[in-house]
Amino acid sequence: MSDIFREVDEDIRQEKYRRLWDRLGPWVIVVAVLVVVVTGGYRGWVYWQENQSQQAGDAFFEAVRLSESGDSAEAEKIFADLATSTGGYPALARMRGATELARTDRSDEALAEFDAVSADTSVNKGLREISSLRAAYIAVDTEDYDAISDRVEGLTGADGPFRSGAREILAVAAWKAGDIKTARSWIKALTDDPATPTDVTRRVGILTQVIDGTNGPAEGSEGADK
């Protein structure tokens, strides 16, 4: 008797499974097909991205080689093409292209491009900060202190990786503007910072000598006490 009940229970379960499959089976198949298609599409997209990135990398280094060999015109063409490529190379190409413009006495165009990169929020923060600094180095010859400060004063914080370069260019900009007090304050920030690179310390040391020679030593300095 118990065998009969078991057979009945088994028939009922099979009937339930059959009805469940009749209702949900097509959707299960659709989902399975979608998983396969999406997975294949994603892998194909990743392969395409990697391939495009590799090609962009090869083109970038070829452009650098051409630039260093003196073929700026051809290098600029490649950098311009890379500006619409994939991966991290578009921003690098734009920056290197701006460098080519500066090297070939087209400072206004170079400045505009560095400013554009620094304002582009789709670009990595570190690259934007480097672009701001490069723009400031170009602009210091033609623009006032406020314009330089707008670009790089935000980089001068105690933990900023580019603080030494930013402080140096602000010291130069203040000196050029005749604001000796501000120039000396930035020089002091550099000399008080143990992380300031030796070459920057050397340059601001020369700037200090120039300022002291024209304006006299700063108050409290050894020369001012004599």
NUGU-667690 format. One line per field, with one value per atom (N, C-alpha, C, O): residue number from 0; atom name; z negated, x, y negated. Coordinates in steps of 0.02 Angstrom, whole numbers, padded with zeros to 5 digits. Layout:
N
resi	(NUM	...)
name	(CA	...)
Z	(Z	...)
X	(X	...)
Y	(Y	...)
% end
This chain:
226
resi	(0	0	0	0	1	1	1	1	2	2	2	2	3	3	3	3	4	4	4	4	5	5	5	5	6	6	6	6	7	7	7	7	8	8	8	8	9	9	9	9	10	10	10	10	11	11	11	11	12	12	12	12	13	13	13	13	14	14	14	14	15	15	15	15	16	16	16	16	17	17	17	17	18	18	18	18	19	19	19	19	20	20	20	20	21	21	21	21	22	22	22	22	23	23	23	23	24	24	24	24	25	25	25	25	26	26	26	26	27	27	27	27	28	28	28	28	29	29	29	29	30	30	30	30	31	31	31	31	32	32	32	32	33	33	33	33	34	34	34	34	35	35	35	35	36	36	36	36	37	37	37	37	38	38	38	38	39	39	39	39	40	40	40	40	41	41	41	41	42	42	42	42	43	43	43	43	44	44	44	44	45	45	45	45	46	46	46	46	47	47	47	47	48	48	48	48	49	49	49	49	50	50	50	50	51	51	51	51	52	52	52	52	53	53	53	53	54	54	54	54	55	55	55	55	56	56	56	56	57	57	57	57	58	58	58	58	59	59	59	59	60	60	60	60	61	61	61	61	62	62	62	62	63	63	63	63	64	64	64	64	65	65	65	65	66	66	66	66	67	67	67	67	68	68	68	68	69	69	69	69	70	70	70	70	71	71	71	71	72	72	72	72	73	73	73	73	74	74	74	74	75	75	75	75	76	76	76	76	77	77	77	77	78	78	78	78	79	79	79	79	80	80	80	80	81	81	81	81	82	82	82	82	83	83	83	83	84	84	84	84	85	85	85	85	86	86	86	86	87	87	87	87	88	88	88	88	89	89	89	89	90	90	90	90	91	91	91	91	92	92	92	92	93	93	93	93	94	94	94	94	95	95	95	95	96	96	96	96	97	97	97	97	98	98	98	98	99	99	99	99	100	100	100	100	101	101	101	101	102	102	102	102	103	103	103	103	104	104	104	104	105	105	105	105	106	106	106	106	107	107	107	107	108	108	108	108	109	109	109	109	110	110	110	110	111	111	111	111	112	112	112	112	113	113	113	113	114	114	114	114	115	115	115	115	116	116	116	116	117	117	117	117	118	118	118	118	119	119	119	119	120	120	120	120	121	121	121	121	122	122	122	122	123	123	123	123	124	124	124	124	125	125	125	125	126	126	126	126	127	127	127	127	128	128	128	128	129	129	129	129	130	130	130	130	131	131	131	131	132	132	132	132	133	133	133	133	134	134	134	134	135	135	135	135	136	136	136	136	137	137	137	137	138	138	138	138	139	139	139	139	140	140	140	140	141	141	141	141	142	142	142	142	143	143	143	143	144	144	144	144	145	145	145	145	146	146	146	146	147	147	147	147	148	148	148	148	149	149	149	149	150	150	150	150	151	151	151	151	152	152	152	152	153	153	153	153	154	154	154	154	155	155	155	155	156	156	156	156	157	157	157	157	158	158	158	158	159	159	159	159	160	160	160	160	161	161	161	161	162	162	162	162	163	163	163	163	164	164	164	164	165	165	165	165	166	166	166	166	167	167	167	167	168	168	168	168	169	169	169	169	170	170	170	170	171	171	171	171	172	172	172	172	173	173	173	173	174	174	174	174	175	175	175	175	176	176	176	176	177	177	177	177	178	178	178	178	179	179	179	179	180	180	180	180	181	181	181	181	182	182	182	182	183	183	183	183	184	184	184	184	185	185	185	185	186	186	186	186	187	187	187	187	188	188	188	188	189	189	189	189	190	190	190	190	191	191	191	191	192	192	192	192	193	193	193	193	194	194	194	194	195	195	195	195	196	196	196	196	197	197	197	197	198	198	198	198	199	199	199	199	200	200	200	200	201	201	201	201	202	202	202	202	203	203	203	203	204	204	204	204	205	205	205	205	206	206	206	206	207	207	207	207	208	208	208	208	209	209	209	209	210	210	210	210	211	211	211	211	212	212	212	212	213	213	213	213	214	214	214	214	215	215	215	215	216	216	216	216	217	217	217	217	218	218	218	218	219	219	219	219	220	220	220	220	221	221	221	221	222	222	222	222	223	223	223	223	224	224	224	224	225	225	225	225)
name	(N	CA	C	O	N	CA	C	O	N	CA	C	O	N	CA	C	O	N	CA	C	O	N	CA	C	O	N	CA	C	O	N	CA	C	O	N	CA	C	O	N	CA	C	O	N	CA	C	O	N	CA	C	O	N	CA	C	O	N	CA	C	O	N	CA	C	O	N	CA	C	O	N	CA	C	O	N	CA	C	O	N	CA	C	O	N	CA	C	O	N	CA	C	O	N	CA	C	O	N	CA	C	O	N	CA	C	O	N	CA	C	O	N	CA	C	O	N	CA	C	O	N	CA	C	O	N	CA	C	O	N	CA	C	O	N	CA	C	O	N	CA	C	O	N	CA	C	O	N	CA	C	O	N	CA	C	O	N	CA	C	O	N	CA	C	O	N	CA	C	O	N	CA	C	O	N	CA	C	O	N	CA	C	O	N	CA	C	O	N	CA	C	O	N	CA	C	O	N	CA	C	O	N	CA	C	O	N	CA	C	O	N	CA	C	O	N	CA	C	O	N	CA	C	O	N	CA	C	O	N	CA	C	O	N	CA	C	O	N	CA	C	O	N	CA	C	O	N	CA	C	O	N	CA	C	O	N	CA	C	O	N	CA	C	O	N	CA	C	O	N	CA	C	O	N	CA	C	O	N	CA	C	O	N	CA	C	O	N	CA	C	O	N	CA	C	O	N	CA	C	O	N	CA	C	O	N	CA	C	O	N	CA	C	O	N	CA	C	O	N	CA	C	O	N	CA	C	O	N	CA	C	O	N	CA	C	O	N	CA	C	O	N	CA	C	O	N	CA	C	O	N	CA	C	O	N	CA	C	O	N	CA	C	O	N	CA	C	O	N	CA	C	O	N	CA	C	O	N	CA	C	O	N	CA	C	O	N	CA	C	O	N	CA	C	O	N	CA	C	O	N	CA	C	O	N	CA	C	O	N	CA	C	O	N	CA	C	O	N	CA	C	O	N	CA	C	O	N	CA	C	O	N	CA	C	O	N	CA	C	O	N	CA	C	O	N	CA	C	O	N	CA	C	O	N	CA	C	O	N	CA	C	O	N	CA	C	O	N	CA	C	O	N	CA	C	O	N	CA	C	O	N	CA	C	O	N	CA	C	O	N	CA	C	O	N	CA	C	O	N	CA	C	O	N	CA	C	O	N	CA	C	O	N	CA	C	O	N	CA	C	O	N	CA	C	O	N	CA	C	O	N	CA	C	O	N	CA	C	O	N	CA	C	O	N	CA	C	O	N	CA	C	O	N	CA	C	O	N	CA	C	O	N	CA	C	O	N	CA	C	O	N	CA	C	O	N	CA	C	O	N	CA	C	O	N	CA	C	O	N	CA	C	O	N	CA	C	O	N	CA	C	O	N	CA	C	O	N	CA	C	O	N	CA	C	O	N	CA	C	O	N	CA	C	O	N	CA	C	O	N	CA	C	O	N	CA	C	O	N	CA	C	O	N	CA	C	O	N	CA	C	O	N	CA	C	O	N	CA	C	O	N	CA	C	O	N	CA	C	O	N	CA	C	O	N	CA	C	O	N	CA	C	O	N	CA	C	O	N	CA	C	O	N	CA	C	O	N	CA	C	O	N	CA	C	O	N	CA	C	O	N	CA	C	O	N	CA	C	O	N	CA	C	O	N	CA	C	O	N	CA	C	O	N	CA	C	O	N	CA	C	O	N	CA	C	O	N	CA	C	O	N	CA	C	O	N	CA	C	O	N	CA	C	O	N	CA	C	O	N	CA	C	O	N	CA	C	O	N	CA	C	O	N	CA	C	O	N	CA	C	O	N	CA	C	O	N	CA	C	O	N	CA	C	O	N	CA	C	O	N	CA	C	O	N	CA	C	O	N	CA	C	O	N	CA	C	O	N	CA	C	O	N	CA	C	O	N	CA	C	O	N	CA	C	O	N	CA	C	O	N	CA	C	O	N	CA	C	O	N	CA	C	O	N	CA	C	O	N	CA	C	O	N	CA	C	O	N	CA	C	O	N	CA	C	O	N	CA	C	O	N	CA	C	O	N	CA	C	O	N	CA	C	O	N	CA	C	O	N	CA	C	O	N	CA	C	O	N	CA	C	O	N	CA	C	O	N	CA	C	O	N	CA	C	O	N	CA	C	O	N	CA	C	O	N	CA	C	O	N	CA	C	O	N	CA	C	O	N	CA	C	O	N	CA	C	O	N	CA	C	O	N	CA	C	O	N	CA	C	O	N	CA	C	O	N	CA	C	O	N	CA	C	O	N	CA	C	O	N	CA	C	O	N	CA	C	O	N	CA	C	O	N	CA	C	O)
Z	(00000	00000	00000	00035	-00040	-00043	00024	00041	00063	00129	00175	00215	00168	00210	00193	00238	00128	00108	00134	00156	00131	00155	00230	00254	00267	00339	00354	00401	00314	00324	00310	00348	00255	00238	00293	00311	00319	00372	00434	00466	00452	00510	00500	00547	00439	00425	00431	00460	00404	00409	00481	00502	00520	00590	00627	00670	00611	00643	00625	00668	00561	00541	00577	00601	00582	00617	00690	00720	00720	00791	00802	00848	00757	00763	00751	00785	00702	00688	00747	00764	00777	00835	00894	00930	00904	00959	00950	01000	00887	00874	00876	00902	00847	00839	00885	00893	00916	00958	01011	01018	01051	01103	01075	01106	01016	00986	00963	00969	00937	00917	00977	00972	01033	01094	01117	01136	01115	01136	01093	01118	01027	00980	00994	00994	01005	01018	01081	01083	01133	01196	01186	01211	01147	01134	01096	01111	01047	01009	01056	01052	01101	01148	01194	01206	01220	01267	01232	01259	01171	01135	01117	01125	01093	01075	01135	01132	01191	01252	01276	01297	01272	01293	01250	01275	01184	01138	01151	01153	01160	01173	01239	01245	01288	01352	01345	01375	01304	01293	01257	01275	01206	01170	01216	01214	01260	01308	01355	01370	01378	01423	01388	01417	01325	01287	01278	01286	01260	01250	01315	01315	01370	01435	01454	01479	01443	01459	01415	01439	01351	01305	01325	01322	01346	01368	01430	01435	01476	01537	01520	01548	01474	01453	01420	01431	01378	01345	01396	01390	01445	01497	01534	01548	01551	01588	01545	01571	01481	01436	01434	01441	01423	01418	01485	01487	01539	01605	01613	01640	01590	01594	01551	01572	01492	01449	01484	01482	01516	01552	01608	01617	01645	01699	01671	01701	01616	01585	01565	01578	01533	01509	01566	01559	01624	01682	01724	01775	01703	01736	01785	01815	01794	01841	01803	01792	01784	01743	01781	01752	01845	01884	01884	01873	01897	01899	01829	01820	01780	01710	01691	01658	01710	01693	01725	01694	01786	01819	01779	01770	01756	01718	01652	01631	01618	01554	01563	01521	01617	01631	01643	01619	01679	01691	01625	01615	01581	01518	01470	01422	01481	01436	01435	01389	01486	01488	01479	01494	01456	01447	01381	01346	01364	01302	01248	01262	01186	01131	01104	01110	01075	01045	01092	01072	01155	01201	01228	01244	01233	01259	01219	01249	01153	01112	01118	01124	01118	01126	01194	01199	01245	01312	01316	01347	01285	01285	01250	01273	01194	01157	01196	01198	01225	01264	01326	01348	01356	01413	01394	01432	01334	01310	01299	01313	01276	01267	01334	01339	01386	01453	01475	01505	01461	01480	01444	01475	01380	01343	01370	01372	01390	01415	01482	01500	01519	01585	01584	01633	01526	01519	01532	01557	01514	01518	01448	01432	01407	01335	01322	01277	01360	01349	01360	01321	01413	01426	01372	01351	01352	01300	01234	01201	01216	01155	01157	01107	01213	01219	01211	01180	01238	01234	01162	01137	01130	01060	01015	00971	01027	00988	01000	00954	01062	01079	01044	01018	01044	01011	00935	00905	00906	00833	00813	00756	00859	00844	00862	00849	00892	00916	00859	00842	00830	00773	00790	00746	00854	00874	00872	00878	00863	00861	00789	00742	00781	00715	00678	00707	00612	00572	00575	00582	00570	00572	00637	00637	00693	00758	00764	00794	00735	00735	00695	00716	00639	00599	00635	00632	00668	00707	00763	00777	00795	00848	00821	00854	00762	00731	00719	00731	00695	00681	00746	00748	00798	00862	00890	00918	00884	00908	00871	00901	00806	00766	00787	00790	00802	00823	00890	00902	00933	00996	00985	01014	00944	00935	00894	00898	00855	00811	00849	00821	00912	00952	00978	00997	00980	01012	00969	00984	00915	00875	00804	00782	00769	00703	00649	00662	00588	00532	00520	00507	00522	00508	00556	00536	00619	00669	00654	00662	00631	00613	00550	00546	00502	00439	00451	00419	00495	00510	00534	00521	00569	00597	00545	00544	00502	00463	00387	00352	00361	00288	00253	00197	00286	00257	00252	00220	00284	00282	00228	00221	00190	00144	00074	00030	00061	-00005	-00029	00010	-00095	-00126	-00099	-00099	-00077	-00052	00025	00053	00058	00131	00164	00149	00209	00242	00287	00302	00309	00354	00319	00352	00253	00215	00228	00230	00236	00246	00311	00313	00365	00429	00427	00454	00394	00390	00349	00368	00293	00251	00287	00282	00323	00360	00412	00417	00451	00504	00475	00505	00417	00384	00357	00360	00332	00310	00368	00361	00425	00485	00509	00526	00510	00533	00487	00511	00422	00374	00383	00382	00392	00404	00468	00468	00521	00584	00576	00609	00532	00521	00472	00460	00444	00396	00325	00283	00313	00246	00208	00204	00181	00150	00087	00074	00049	-00012	00004	-00028	00055	00074	00103	00089	00142	00170	00114	00117	00064	00009	-00032	-00059	-00037	-00076	-00041	-00074	00025	00061	00059	00054	00062	00055	-00013	-00019	-00065	-00132	-00137	-00169	-00106	-00107	-00075	-00096	-00024	00009	-00034	-00042	-00062	-00101	-00168	-00195	-00193	-00256	-00245	-00293	-00183	-00167	-00152	-00101	-00195	-00182	-00119	-00096	-00092	-00032	00033	00087	00027	00087	00123	00092	00187	00224	00225	00221	00230	00228	00284	00273	00345	00400	00390	00410	00359	00344	00291	00296	00239	00186	00215	00195	00263	00295	00334	00331	00370	00411	00367	00382	00314	00272	00231	00209	00221	00190	00234	00209	00299	00346	00348	00349	00348	00347	00284	00287	00227	00165	00170	00147	00200	00209	00253	00240	00305	00350	00312	00317	00274	00236	00184	00176	00147	00096	00126	00097	00184	00216	00238	00241	00254	00277	00220	00220	00172	00120	00050	00002	00044	-00022	-00053	-00033	-00103	-00136	-00171	-00192	-00178	-00215	-00288	-00315	-00322	-00394	-00431	-00417	-00479	-00518	-00489	-00522	-00425	-00395	-00421	-00449	-00409	-00434	-00403	-00437	-00338	-00305	-00329	-00332	-00348	-00371	-00439	-00456	-00479	-00546	-00547	-00598	-00493	-00492	-00482	-00480)
X	(00042	00000	00043	00028	00096	00140	00173	00186	00186	00216	00168	00188	00104	00054	00053	00051	00053	00054	00116	00113	00173	00234	00230	00252	00202	00195	00148	00160	00093	00047	00081	00074	00119	00156	00206	00213	00239	00288	00254	00279	00195	00158	00135	00138	00114	00091	00149	00142	00208	00267	00287	00301	00287	00306	00256	00276	00193	00142	00153	00146	00170	00185	00245	00244	00298	00359	00344	00370	00302	00286	00248	00263	00199	00161	00206	00199	00251	00296	00342	00355	00366	00409	00371	00397	00309	00268	00260	00257	00255	00243	00308	00309	00361	00424	00480	00530	00472	00526	00551	00611	00505	00528	00569	00617	00548	00586	00655	00703	00659	00724	00771	00830	00744	00784	00807	00865	00760	00777	00832	00880	00825	00876	00944	00995	00943	01006	01039	01100	00999	01026	01054	01107	01017	01041	01107	01152	01114	01177	01235	01289	01223	01276	01293	01352	01242	01253	01289	01337	01265	01296	01368	01412	01380	01448	01494	01550	01470	01510	01522	01577	01469	01477	01526	01566	01523	01568	01640	01685	01651	01719	01745	01804	01701	01721	01737	01785	01698	01710	01777	01815	01791	01854	01912	01962	01907	01960	01970	02027	01915	01920	01953	01996	01934	01964	02039	02078	02058	02129	02168	02224	02138	02171	02179	02231	02125	02128	02179	02216	02181	02228	02300	02344	02312	02379	02400	02456	02354	02369	02382	02427	02342	02352	02420	02454	02439	02504	02561	02608	02556	02608	02612	02666	02554	02552	02581	02618	02565	02590	02666	02698	02695	02768	02802	02858	02768	02795	02795	02842	02742	02738	02793	02823	02805	02858	02926	02967	02936	02999	03008	03062	02954	02958	02972	03011	02941	02952	03025	03056	03052	03121	03171	03228	03150	03195	03187	03221	03142	03134	03077	03067	03039	02983	02919	02875	02915	02859	02793	02741	02795	02732	02698	02637	02736	02707	02685	02634	02726	02708	02642	02600	02633	02571	02510	02457	02518	02462	02441	02382	02491	02475	02443	02395	02470	02442	02369	02326	02356	02288	02241	02184	02264	02223	02209	02155	02260	02253	02205	02181	02191	02146	02076	02037	02059	01993	01998	01950	02055	02063	02034	02002	02045	02018	02072	02131	02050	02097	02122	02089	02182	02210	02251	02277	02258	02302	02275	02315	02209	02186	02213	02237	02209	02233	02308	02334	02344	02417	02436	02482	02399	02413	02399	02437	02345	02329	02384	02404	02408	02461	02526	02561	02543	02605	02599	02648	02540	02529	02537	02565	02513	02522	02595	02618	02632	02704	02738	02784	02716	02743	02729	02772	02669	02652	02698	02722	02711	02755	02826	02861	02848	02916	02926	02982	02872	02876	02849	02822	02857	02841	02768	02753	02724	02652	02622	02578	02648	02632	02558	02530	02527	02456	02413	02368	02429	02392	02407	02362	02470	02489	02453	02427	02452	02419	02345	02317	02313	02241	02228	02178	02272	02261	02273	02235	02326	02338	02280	02259	02256	02199	02137	02099	02127	02070	02074	02024	02134	02142	02131	02098	02157	02151	02078	02059	02036	01966	01920	01860	01948	01909	01901	01948	01842	01831	01832	01832	01832	01836	01908	01921	01955	02026	02047	02021	02093	02120	02143	02173	02129	02145	02219	02236	02262	02334	02355	02396	02327	02344	02316	02348	02258	02231	02276	02286	02302	02346	02412	02438	02438	02500	02487	02529	02429	02412	02406	02427	02377	02372	02441	02453	02486	02554	02590	02624	02582	02614	02586	02624	02521	02490	02519	02533	02528	02555	02626	02643	02667	02735	02737	02781	02689	02685	02658	02684	02606	02572	02611	02597	02660	02696	02731	02743	02746	02780	02733	02755	02669	02622	02563	02530	02549	02489	02508	02565	02460	02475	02472	02456	02490	02495	02428	02426	02373	02308	02291	02263	02309	02295	02335	02311	02397	02439	02411	02407	02392	02365	02301	02291	02259	02196	02210	02171	02265	02281	02311	02295	02356	02397	02396	02424	02364	02367	02334	02352	02285	02253	02298	02280	02357	02404	02457	02500	02455	02509	02500	02541	02447	02435	02492	02532	02494	02550	02558	02614	02505	02508	02505	02503	02503	02497	02559	02615	02552	02611	02648	02707	02614	02646	02656	02663	02657	02661	02725	02724	02780	02844	02844	02864	02821	02818	02769	02783	02712	02662	02688	02679	02719	02747	02802	02806	02843	02897	02870	02893	02822	02796	02759	02758	02727	02694	02745	02733	02801	02854	02880	02891	02890	02915	02863	02880	02799	02747	02740	02731	02745	02741	02801	02793	02860	02919	02912	02928	02889	02880	02828	02833	02779	02727	02750	02713	02810	02835	02809	02819	02776	02750	02802	02797	02851	02908	02887	02914	02841	02818	02788	02804	02745	02715	02766	02764	02812	02865	02905	02920	02923	02963	02922	02951	02857	02817	02816	02818	02813	02814	02884	02891	02936	03004	03013	03044	02987	02993	02956	02980	02897	02860	02901	02897	02939	02981	03041	03056	03075	03135	03118	03160	03058	03038	03013	03006	03001	02973	03031	03064	03043	03098	03090	03137	03029	03017	03030	03024	03048	03062	03123	03175	03117	03174	03234	03227	03293	03356	03359	03381	03336	03341	03295	03312	03237	03192	03224	03222	03252	03286	03342	03351	03378	03433	03406	03435	03352	03325	03296	03307	03260	03231	03286	03278	03342	03399	03426	03443	03429	03451	03401	03420	03336	03284	03290	03281	03304	03312	03370	03364	03425	03482	03464	03485	03426	03404	03359	03368	03312	03266	03304	03293	03349	03387	03433	03444	03461	03506	03469	03499	03405	03366	03329	03322	03306	03262	03292	03262	03352	03381	03356	03304	03392	03373	03306	03287	03271	03207	03219	03273	03170	03177	03186	03152	03234	03246	03298	03320	03318	03370	03437	03445	03486	03554	03582	03614	03569	03594	03561	03593	03496	03461	03483	03474	03513	03534	03601	03621	03637	03705	03702	03753)
Y	(00061	00000	-00063	-00112	-00062	-00121	-00135	-00193	-00082	-00092	-00129	-00171	-00114	-00148	-00223	-00265	-00239	-00310	-00346	-00404	-00311	-00343	-00357	-00409	-00309	-00319	-00377	-00416	-00382	-00438	-00504	-00552	-00507	-00569	-00587	-00645	-00537	-00549	-00576	-00622	-00547	-00571	-00644	-00684	-00659	-00728	-00777	-00831	-00758	-00802	-00813	-00869	-00758	-00765	-00810	-00849	-00804	-00846	-00919	-00963	-00932	-01002	-01030	-01087	-00989	-01012	-01025	-01073	-00981	-00990	-01056	-01094	-01069	-01131	-01192	-01243	-01185	-01241	-01254	-01312	-01200	-01209	-01239	-01281	-01215	-01243	-01318	-01355	-01341	-01412	-01453	-01508	-01425	-01464	-01442	-01477	-01383	-01357	-01405	-01415	-01435	-01481	-01540	-01562	-01564	-01620	-01597	-01635	-01536	-01510	-01506	-01524	-01484	-01479	-01548	-01558	-01596	-01665	-01694	-01723	-01684	-01711	-01678	-01711	-01612	-01577	-01603	-01613	-01614	-01640	-01710	-01727	-01752	-01820	-01819	-01859	-01775	-01770	-01754	-01784	-01706	-01687	-01745	-01759	-01779	-01835	-01892	-01920	-01910	-01966	-01950	-01992	-01889	-01869	-01871	-01897	-01844	-01846	-01917	-01934	-01958	-02028	-02065	-02105	-02054	-02089	-02068	-02110	-02003	-01980	-02008	-02026	-02012	-02042	-02115	-02140	-02150	-02222	-02232	-02277	-02190	-02195	-02182	-02218	-02132	-02117	-02177	-02196	-02206	-02263	-02322	-02356	-02334	-02389	-02378	-02425	-02317	-02302	-02311	-02337	-02289	-02296	-02369	-02389	-02408	-02479	-02515	-02558	-02497	-02528	-02512	-02555	-02450	-02431	-02470	-02493	-02477	-02515	-02588	-02620	-02616	-02685	-02694	-02744	-02645	-02648	-02648	-02687	-02604	-02601	-02667	-02692	-02695	-02759	-02815	-02858	-02815	-02868	-02868	-02920	-02810	-02806	-02820	-02846	-02804	-02822	-02898	-02926	-02930	-03003	-03036	-03085	-03008	-03033	-03026	-03071	-02968	-02957	-03008	-03035	-03021	-03070	-03139	-03177	-03156	-03221	-03229	-03281	-03178	-03182	-03182	-03205	-03156	-03156	-03220	-03229	-03264	-03329	-03333	-03386	-03280	-03281	-03301	-03260	-03364	-03388	-03385	-03370	-03400	-03402	-03334	-03330	-03281	-03214	-03192	-03160	-03211	-03194	-03226	-03195	-03288	-03324	-03291	-03288	-03265	-03231	-03169	-03156	-03131	-03070	-03088	-03056	-03138	-03159	-03182	-03168	-03217	-03240	-03181	-03182	-03130	-03071	-03033	-03007	-03031	-02995	-03030	-02999	-03093	-03130	-03100	-03113	-03060	-03028	-02952	-02916	-02928	-02856	-02833	-02873	-02770	-02743	-02739	-02748	-02724	-02716	-02782	-02834	-02781	-02842	-02884	-02936	-02862	-02898	-02964	-03008	-02974	-03039	-03098	-03147	-03096	-03151	-03159	-03215	-03103	-03106	-03136	-03176	-03116	-03141	-03216	-03253	-03238	-03310	-03350	-03403	-03323	-03358	-03359	-03410	-03302	-03300	-03342	-03374	-03344	-03388	-03461	-03500	-03479	-03548	-03563	-03619	-03514	-03523	-03536	-03577	-03500	-03512	-03584	-03616	-03608	-03677	-03726	-03774	-03714	-03759	-03756	-03807	-03697	-03689	-03724	-03743	-03732	-03763	-03835	-03860	-03867	-03939	-03956	-04010	-03911	-03925	-03923	-03883	-03968	-03967	-03978	-03948	-04022	-04036	-03973	-03959	-03935	-03874	-03821	-03785	-03818	-03770	-03786	-03741	-03850	-03871	-03854	-03830	-03867	-03852	-03777	-03758	-03735	-03663	-03638	-03596	-03662	-03642	-03664	-03627	-03725	-03749	-03705	-03691	-03684	-03642	-03574	-03549	-03545	-03480	-03487	-03444	-03540	-03549	-03560	-03547	-03584	-03597	-03539	-03541	-03487	-03430	-03379	-03344	-03375	-03332	-03257	-03215	-03241	-03171	-03146	-03086	-03191	-03174	-03159	-03189	-03112	-03095	-03158	-03202	-03161	-03220	-03238	-03296	-03188	-03201	-03234	-03280	-03211	-03240	-03311	-03355	-03323	-03391	-03438	-03496	-03415	-03457	-03472	-03527	-03421	-03432	-03483	-03526	-03478	-03525	-03596	-03643	-03603	-03669	-03698	-03758	-03656	-03679	-03698	-03749	-03657	-03673	-03738	-03778	-03747	-03809	-03869	-03921	-03862	-03917	-03935	-03994	-03885	-03898	-03936	-03977	-03921	-03958	-04028	-04076	-04034	-04097	-04148	-04208	-04125	-04172	-04227	-04281	-04216	-04267	-04320	-04375	-04306	-04353	-04373	-04423	-04336	-04350	-04373	-04363	-04403	-04431	-04377	-04319	-04398	-04351	-04316	-04256	-04354	-04324	-04267	-04217	-04275	-04223	-04160	-04104	-04170	-04112	-04079	-04018	-04120	-04094	-04054	-04003	-04078	-04043	-03972	-03926	-03963	-03897	-03850	-03790	-03875	-03828	-03837	-03796	-03889	-03896	-03837	-03820	-03807	-03748	-03688	-03638	-03691	-03635	-03643	-03599	-03697	-03714	-03686	-03699	-03648	-03620	-03576	-03552	-03566	-03531	-03460	-03434	-03429	-03360	-03356	-03301	-03413	-03412	-03385	-03408	-03337	-03307	-03356	-03346	-03409	-03458	-03525	-03576	-03525	-03588	-03626	-03688	-03591	-03626	-03665	-03724	-03634	-03668	-03727	-03780	-03717	-03770	-03829	-03886	-03815	-03868	-03907	-03968	-03870	-03903	-03951	-04008	-03928	-03972	-04031	-04085	-04022	-04078	-04128	-04189	-04104	-04150	-04191	-04251	-04158	-04194	-04245	-04301	-04224	-04269	-04330	-04386	-04319	-04375	-04422	-04483	-04394	-04435	-04476	-04536	-04446	-04482	-04538	-04589	-04527	-04578	-04632	-04680	-04624	-04673	-04663	-04707	-04607	-04592	-04551	-04490	-04586	-04552	-04514	-04460	-04541	-04507	-04439	-04390	-04437	-04373	-04325	-04265	-04352	-04309	-04277	-04217	-04317	-04289	-04239	-04191	-04248	-04200	-04132	-04081	-04132	-04069	-04038	-03977	-04079	-04053	-04020	-03967	-04053	-04024	-03958	-03911	-03954	-03891	-03835	-03777	-03852	-03803	-03783	-03724	-03832	-03817	-03783	-03746	-03795	-03762	-03691	-03653	-03673	-03606	-03558	-03566	-03508	-03462	-03420	-03389	-03419	-03378	-03418	-03390	-03482	-03521	-03492	-03484	-03477	-03449	-03496	-03557	-03467	-03506	-03557	-03613	-03538	-03585	-03645	-03701	-03635	-03691	-03735	-03796	-03705	-03743	-03786	-03844	-03758	-03795	-03855	-03909	-03844	-03899	-03955	-04014	-03936	-03989	-04023	-04080	-03988	-04021	-04076	-04130	-04063	-04115	-04172	-04231	-04155	-04207	-04249	-04310	-04218	-04256	-04305	-04362	-04284	-04328	-04388	-04444	-04375	-04429	-04478	-04539	-04452	-04495	-04535	-04595	-04501	-04536	-04589	-04642	-04573	-04622	-04684	-04738	-04678	-04736	-04770	-04832	-04732	-04760	-04757	-04781	-04728	-04719	-04655	-04629	-04629	-04567	-04574	-04629	-04518	-04519	-04532	-04516	-04561	-04573	-04508	-04459	-04509	-04449	-04404	-04357	-04417	-04375	-04396	-04450	-04354	-04368	-04432	-04471	-04442	-04502	-04564	-04617	-04560	-04619	-04641	-04699	-04597	-04614	-04649	-04677	-04646	-04675	-04750	-04783)
% end
